[in-house]
């Protein structure tokens, strides 16, 4: 299984925190956000990684190189940020993945590490792709996720207007996918926001009849989109020591 981490974003909401360092390199406890993700996936059996870089990506390469210090193998995939979005970012991993399944994470998402293995186990047991969700008061800042009582994904709506969602489940930004996803990524159109969204490809896959299981994140989930988010996850990890 190939691990793919999407770490090309500019981190504009981080203000001064993201001015001179990519947000995936922000220290969270004793490790960077990116290192938490890599080691979490490694605990689920992933040893080979493609890291998509863009904004200040050279700093990520300098920090982790081939991945030897973490006991993994890293290949860097450079995203042209004029063609923006998580969908185009993941598409860069097509040749690297070959026929292997993928574990995918946005580079600014931290979750309780046991979730990575739980998702891999679910994908193998059900022989389906797996999407992850976390509970929020309103998923307007992320993507609203709808699934049935059997745990199969039915719909996913990126950045729904505030107050319009009839679900509290938010796209948690971690997936286990099959190479079939690349066919849908290659045919993506721009969203109204001008981006190529991975969630749109997953939605198209479901519409085409592909069964996708949903994993509900247990333990903590946090993105690090703002300085307040960074402070909150640092406090949480410190409290859990």
TAFENTA-V911369 format. One record per residue. N is the residue number from 0. RES is the residue in three letters. SS is DSSP state (hx for helix, st for strand, lp for the rest). PHI is phi in whole degrees, 0 to 359 (* if undefined). NEAR is the number of other ideal C-beta (glycine too) atoms within 8 Angstrom. Layout:
N & RES & SS & PHI & NEAR
N & RES & SS & PHI & NEAR
This chain:
0 & UNK & lp & * & 11
1 & UNK & st & 267 & 14
2 & UNK & st & 268 & 16
3 & UNK & st & 237 & 15
4 & UNK & st & 242 & 16
5 & UNK & st & 268 & 13
6 & UNK & st & 233 & 15
7 & UNK & lp & 263 & 12
8 & UNK & lp & 298 & 11
9 & UNK & lp & 275 & 7
10 & UNK & lp & 63 & 12
11 & UNK & hx & 296 & 6
12 & UNK & hx & 288 & 7
13 & UNK & hx & 280 & 15
14 & UNK & hx & 57 & 8
15 & UNK & hx & 295 & 6
16 & UNK & hx & 300 & 11
17 & UNK & hx & 258 & 13
18 & UNK & lp & 288 & 7
19 & UNK & lp & 242 & 3
20 & UNK & lp & 212 & 10
21 & UNK & lp & 295 & 15
22 & UNK & hx & 298 & 15
23 & UNK & hx & 291 & 13
24 & UNK & hx & 264 & 12
25 & UNK & lp & 296 & 13
26 & UNK & st & 288 & 7
27 & UNK & st & 235 & 13
28 & UNK & lp & 70 & 8
29 & UNK & lp & 273 & 3
30 & UNK & st & 229 & 9
31 & UNK & st & 283 & 11
32 & UNK & hx & 304 & 15
33 & UNK & hx & 300 & 14
34 & UNK & hx & 294 & 10
35 & UNK & hx & 302 & 13
36 & UNK & hx & 293 & 14
37 & UNK & hx & 301 & 14
38 & UNK & hx & 290 & 11
39 & UNK & hx & 296 & 12
40 & UNK & hx & 293 & 13
41 & UNK & hx & 301 & 13
42 & UNK & lp & 296 & 9
43 & UNK & lp & 265 & 11
44 & UNK & lp & 102 & 8
45 & UNK & lp & 275 & 13
46 & UNK & lp & 238 & 7
47 & UNK & st & 242 & 10
48 & UNK & st & 230 & 15
49 & UNK & st & 245 & 16
50 & UNK & st & 251 & 15
51 & UNK & st & 275 & 17
52 & UNK & st & 240 & 14
53 & UNK & lp & 205 & 12
54 & UNK & lp & 299 & 9
55 & UNK & lp & 56 & 8
56 & UNK & hx & 298 & 13
57 & UNK & hx & 298 & 7
58 & UNK & hx & 290 & 10
59 & UNK & hx & 292 & 16
60 & UNK & hx & 300 & 10
61 & UNK & hx & 297 & 6
62 & UNK & hx & 288 & 8
63 & UNK & hx & 246 & 12
64 & UNK & lp & 50 & 9
65 & UNK & lp & 284 & 6
66 & UNK & lp & 94 & 12
67 & UNK & hx & 302 & 6
68 & UNK & hx & 295 & 6
69 & UNK & hx & 256 & 10
70 & UNK & lp & 74 & 7
71 & UNK & lp & 226 & 12
72 & UNK & st & 246 & 8
73 & UNK & st & 243 & 11
74 & UNK & st & 245 & 9
75 & UNK & st & 261 & 10
76 & UNK & st & 241 & 11
77 & UNK & st & 266 & 9
78 & UNK & lp & 265 & 12
79 & UNK & lp & 283 & 6
80 & UNK & lp & 285 & 9
81 & UNK & lp & 281 & 4
82 & UNK & lp & 244 & 8
83 & UNK & lp & 261 & 8
84 & UNK & lp & 131 & 13
85 & UNK & hx & 294 & 12
86 & UNK & hx & 294 & 14
87 & UNK & hx & 292 & 13
88 & UNK & hx & 298 & 12
89 & UNK & hx & 293 & 16
90 & UNK & hx & 302 & 10
91 & UNK & lp & 298 & 11
92 & UNK & lp & 270 & 13
93 & UNK & hx & 303 & 10
94 & UNK & hx & 292 & 5
95 & UNK & hx & 295 & 9
96 & UNK & hx & 286 & 13
97 & UNK & lp & 60 & 6
98 & UNK & lp & 260 & 4
99 & UNK & lp & 278 & 8
100 & UNK & lp & 292 & 10
101 & UNK & st & 232 & 17
102 & UNK & st & 253 & 18
103 & UNK & st & 241 & 13
104 & UNK & st & 219 & 14
105 & UNK & st & 295 & 10
106 & UNK & lp & 280 & 17
107 & UNK & lp & 239 & 12
108 & UNK & st & 246 & 14
109 & UNK & st & 243 & 12
110 & UNK & st & 226 & 15
111 & UNK & lp & 305 & 9
112 & UNK & lp & 305 & 10
113 & UNK & hx & 298 & 8
114 & UNK & hx & 294 & 15
115 & UNK & hx & 299 & 15
116 & UNK & hx & 294 & 11
117 & UNK & hx & 300 & 10
118 & UNK & hx & 289 & 16
119 & UNK & hx & 298 & 13
120 & UNK & hx & 298 & 8
121 & UNK & hx & 296 & 12
122 & UNK & hx & 299 & 14
123 & UNK & hx & 288 & 7
124 & UNK & hx & 291 & 6
125 & UNK & hx & 267 & 9
126 & UNK & lp & 57 & 5
127 & UNK & lp & 224 & 9
128 & UNK & st & 297 & 16
129 & UNK & st & 228 & 15
130 & UNK & st & 249 & 14
131 & UNK & st & 243 & 16
132 & UNK & st & 223 & 14
133 & UNK & st & 226 & 10
134 & UNK & st & 276 & 7
135 & UNK & lp & 222 & 9
136 & UNK & lp & 300 & 3
137 & UNK & lp & 208 & 9
138 & UNK & hx & 278 & 15
139 & UNK & hx & 301 & 12
140 & UNK & hx & 279 & 6
141 & UNK & lp & 239 & 11
142 & UNK & st & 213 & 12
143 & UNK & st & 282 & 14
144 & UNK & st & 242 & 15
145 & UNK & st & 242 & 11
146 & UNK & st & 215 & 10
147 & UNK & lp & 271 & 6
148 & UNK & lp & 294 & 3
149 & UNK & lp & 272 & 4
150 & UNK & lp & 84 & 7
151 & UNK & st & 260 & 10
152 & UNK & st & 297 & 13
153 & UNK & st & 246 & 7
154 & UNK & st & 199 & 8
155 & UNK & st & 215 & 14
156 & UNK & st & 237 & 11
157 & UNK & st & 286 & 11
158 & UNK & lp & 46 & 8
159 & UNK & lp & 293 & 11
160 & UNK & lp & 304 & 5
161 & UNK & lp & 304 & 6
162 & UNK & lp & 85 & 6
163 & UNK & lp & 263 & 6
164 & UNK & lp & 284 & 11
165 & UNK & lp & 256 & 3
166 & UNK & lp & 228 & 8
167 & UNK & lp & 259 & 9
168 & UNK & st & 274 & 14
169 & UNK & st & 251 & 13
170 & UNK & st & 295 & 14
171 & UNK & st & 278 & 11
172 & UNK & st & 84 & 9
173 & UNK & st & 229 & 14
174 & UNK & st & 220 & 14
175 & UNK & st & 240 & 13
176 & UNK & st & 231 & 12
177 & UNK & lp & 262 & 7
178 & UNK & lp & 303 & 12
179 & UNK & lp & 306 & 10
180 & UNK & hx & 302 & 14
181 & UNK & hx & 293 & 11
182 & UNK & hx & 297 & 7
183 & UNK & hx & 284 & 13
184 & UNK & hx & 297 & 15
185 & UNK & hx & 293 & 8
186 & UNK & lp & 251 & 7
187 & UNK & lp & 292 & 13
188 & UNK & lp & 255 & 6
189 & UNK & lp & 293 & 8
190 & UNK & lp & 285 & 11
191 & UNK & lp & 302 & 4
192 & UNK & lp & 273 & 5
193 & UNK & lp & 84 & 6
194 & UNK & lp & 241 & 10
195 & UNK & lp & 259 & 14
196 & UNK & lp & 264 & 12
197 & UNK & hx & 301 & 13
198 & UNK & hx & 299 & 12
199 & UNK & hx & 294 & 13
200 & UNK & hx & 293 & 13
201 & UNK & hx & 297 & 16
202 & UNK & hx & 298 & 11
203 & UNK & hx & 298 & 10
204 & UNK & hx & 298 & 13
205 & UNK & hx & 294 & 13
206 & UNK & hx & 301 & 6
207 & UNK & lp & 284 & 7
208 & UNK & lp & 103 & 5
209 & UNK & lp & 281 & 9
210 & UNK & lp & 285 & 8
211 & UNK & st & 232 & 13
212 & UNK & st & 278 & 14
213 & UNK & st & 247 & 14
214 & UNK & st & 254 & 12
215 & UNK & st & 272 & 9
216 & UNK & lp & 301 & 13
217 & UNK & lp & 252 & 7
218 & UNK & lp & 73 & 8
219 & UNK & lp & 274 & 9
220 & UNK & st & 219 & 10
221 & UNK & st & 202 & 11
222 & UNK & st & 267 & 9
223 & UNK & lp & 238 & 15
224 & UNK & lp & 285 & 10
225 & UNK & lp & 229 & 8
226 & UNK & hx & 303 & 9
227 & UNK & hx & 293 & 6
228 & UNK & hx & 296 & 11
229 & UNK & hx & 298 & 13
230 & UNK & hx & 298 & 8
231 & UNK & hx & 293 & 9
232 & UNK & hx & 287 & 13
233 & UNK & hx & 298 & 10
234 & UNK & hx & 295 & 8
235 & UNK & hx & 298 & 10
236 & UNK & hx & 294 & 10
237 & UNK & hx & 295 & 8
238 & UNK & hx & 292 & 6
239 & UNK & lp & 273 & 6
240 & UNK & lp & 296 & 4
